[in-house]
Amino acid sequence: MIGDRLSSSLRIYLTGRVTIETSTDLVEATALPGRQGRLAFALLASSPRRLDRDHIAEVIWGSELPEAWESSLAAIVSKTRKVLSNLGLDGTEMLQAGPGSYELRLPPGTWVDLRVATDALDRAEGAMRNGRARVAWSHASVASTVFRRTFLAGEHGAWVEHMRRDLHEYEIRTFDVLSRVWLALDDPTAALQAARRALDLAPYRETAHARVMEAHLAAGNRAEALRVYAGLRELLSETMGIEPSPQTELLYEQAIR
């Protein structure tokens, strides 16, 4: 089948511009059946399992479902199958209907940016736990490329916002890993750059401040590390009425010694 021949080269981008790409062709979100089609496709492509029609409809229309939403959803699925078929894929085989549900069955070897990035982040963190900094860098770089892009720009709704919060958290974790990677590879300048990116994304997170302190200490900038500590201590006191954690206090003691 043509779909089998193209399976290993099928790539799906859900961040940035929604795109479906094969080795010979490419379609963007405008080819999908409107914003509803784009939402339905992103939901199905980001999920590794079968989804209830009710859940898909809630993502598309929210709490105000149209009276004939079942037929409207069926039409969206039908048009999406046609888009896939126009790429040389088997749209009916890929987008399957079940009892009250739909499932996007991706051919083996399909590359989906969100799935690849989350897996890469897990691998990067695992590699750092095992002291394999260069391996961690390779995986974290892949994750960073995806997580910095906007998910479904221009769209809103509970599911979209939930996904964006998750991706925001993943991006913070990615830069934290990259900071630790560069510290392990004795590059405090790169470590500081990554740590600052994490801090920009999570200005109220103590671990992000601590990572910036570590990078300054690795570069021999004790005064800068102390300045970051003072700012963190003031922030924690004003917002939560607490002191820095024992781990952060150890960095402070290291800076003043």
N, C-alpha and C positions, 0 to 999 in steps of 0.2 A: 504494500500500500504506500501511497505517497506520504501519508502522515507518519508511517514508520520510518521512512527514509529521512524525514525532516526532524524527527523527534529530538535527536541529540543536539540540534542547532536551534531549537526553539528557545527564545528568550522573552521574558515578560518583565516590564518595568512598571512598577506601581508608584514609585517616587519620581519626583520631577514630572515629566510628561508621560502619561500613561501610554505605553507602547507595547505592541506585540510584534516580534521580529523573528523571521526565519532566515536561513542562509540566502534566500533569493528574494524576499519581499519584506515589507514593513507596513504596519497600519498604526495610526495614532488614535487617540480617544475620540476624535471627531467621526471616526468610522463606526463607532459603537452607537447603539440606539439611544442617543440623548444622554442627559446626566443620569437618568435612571439606569441606563445600560452600563454607564461607566461605574456607578456605584455597585451594581450587581456583579459585574465582572471583577472588580477589585476585591469585593468580599469573598467571592468564590475562589479567586486565584490565591488569596492570602491564607485560605483555610485548607488544611490537609484532609478534611473530613467532609462528609455529606451534611448539608445544612437544611433545616426546615424551611419551607416556603414562608411560614409566618415570620420567621426571623429575617429572611431576605426582604420581605415586604416592609417590615418595620424599619430596616436600614434605609430603604429607598424612600418611603413616604412618611416615616415617623408615626406618630399616634393617629394621624388623620388619614386613614386608609380610604382610597376611593371605593365606591360601591362594587365595582367590577374588578377589584385588584387581582383576583386570580387569573382572569383572562388577560389583563394588562401585563402581568408578570410572565405569563406564557408567551405573549407576543415579544417581550423583551428577550426572553431566552431564545426564541426562534430566530430573531434578527441577529443575536450574538452568534448563534450556530452558523449562520450564513457568513458572517465576518470571518470566522475561523475556517470555514470551507473555502472561502475566496483566497485564503493563504495556502491552500493545498493540503489542509488538515481535514480530518474527519470530524466536522462540527457536531454531528449527532452522537458519535462515539465519545467525544471529549466532554460534552455538556449533557450529562445524563439525568433523566427524570426518574424519581422513585416515588414511593407512596408518600405524598405530602412533602416532598423534598427535591433538591437538586444537588448535583455534585459535578465539579470540574475535574475530570480525570486527565491529568497532564501526562503526556508520553514520557517514558523513561529518559532521563538525561535533561529534562526541561530545566532551564535556569530562571528562577524567579528572584528578583533583587532582594525582597524582604526576607525570604526564607534563607537565601545565601548569606545575607548580612547577619541575621541572628545566629545562624550556625557558626559563622566566622568569629563572632564575638565570644561565643561559648568556647570555641577552640583557642582563642587568644588568651582568655582568662585561665583556661586549663594549662596552656603552655607556660604561662607565668608561674603558676603554682608549682610546676615541675622544673622551674629554672631555665626554660628554653626561650630566652628573650627574642632571639632572631625569628624563631617560628611564630612567636606571639605577634611580633611586628608585622609579619606577612599577613596574618589573619586580621589583625586590627585595622590595617590599612584598607583592606577590602570593606570591612564594616563601616569605617569612617566615610568612605566614598558614597555609600548608600544613605546612611543615616543623616547626613548633612542636607539632603534634598527634601523638599516639602512633599508631604503625602496628600494627594488629591487637592491641589491648590484650588481655592475658590469654593470648595465644598464645606458643608457644615452638617451638624447632626451628632447624636450621642456616640454612634460607633466611630465616626471619623475623628471626633475629639478624643475618644478613648485610644484609638490607634496612634494619634499624634503624641499623646502623653507617654505611651509606651516607647515610641521611637525617640522621644526626647530623653527618656531615661537611658535607653540603649546608647544614645550618643554620648551622654555623660560618662557612662561606663567605658565606652571606647576610648575617650581621651584620657581617662584615668589609667587604663591599661597602657596606652602609648607613653604616658608620663613615666610609668614604672619601667617600661621597656627601655627608654632612653637613659634612665638612671642606672639600670643594670648594664647598659652598654657604655657608660661613662660619658654621656653627652648631656651635661646639665642644661645647656642652652635649649636644645630640643625638648628636654623634659619640662623645662619651665614654660615653653610655648604651649605644649599639650596641657599642662596643669592649668594654665590660665584660661585655655578654652573651656576646660571642665568647670572652672570657677565662674566664668561668664555665664555658663548654662545653668549653674546651680549656686548662686551667690550666698545662699543661706545654709549650704551643706558644709559641715565642719571638715569632713574628709577632703573636700576640694581645697580648702584653705591649707590643710596640713600637707597636701601634696605640693602646693606652691612653696611652702616652707622647706620641704625636703629638697626641692630643686635649687632654691637659693643656697641652702647649706652645702649642697654638692658643688656649687659654683664658688663657694667660699664667701658668699655674701651674707654674713651673719646679721648685719644691721637690717638688711631687707627682710630676712626671716623674722627678726624680732618685730619689725613694723607690721608684717602680716599677722603675727600672733596678737599684737596689741589690738589690731582692728577686729580680729575674730573674737577676742575676749570681750570687747565692747559690744559687738553685735549680739553675742550669746546672752550677755547680761541684760541688754535692753529689750531683746525680743522674747527671751524665755526665762530670764533670771537664773541662769546656770553658769557653771564654769566649764572651760574646755576639758575634754576627756583626758584620762591619764596618758594615752598615747600621744596626744598633742602636747601635753606638758613635758613629756620626754624630749620632744623636738625643741621645745623652749629651753630646757636645761642644756641640751646640746649646743644651742646657739649662744648661751651666755657663758659657757665654759671656755 
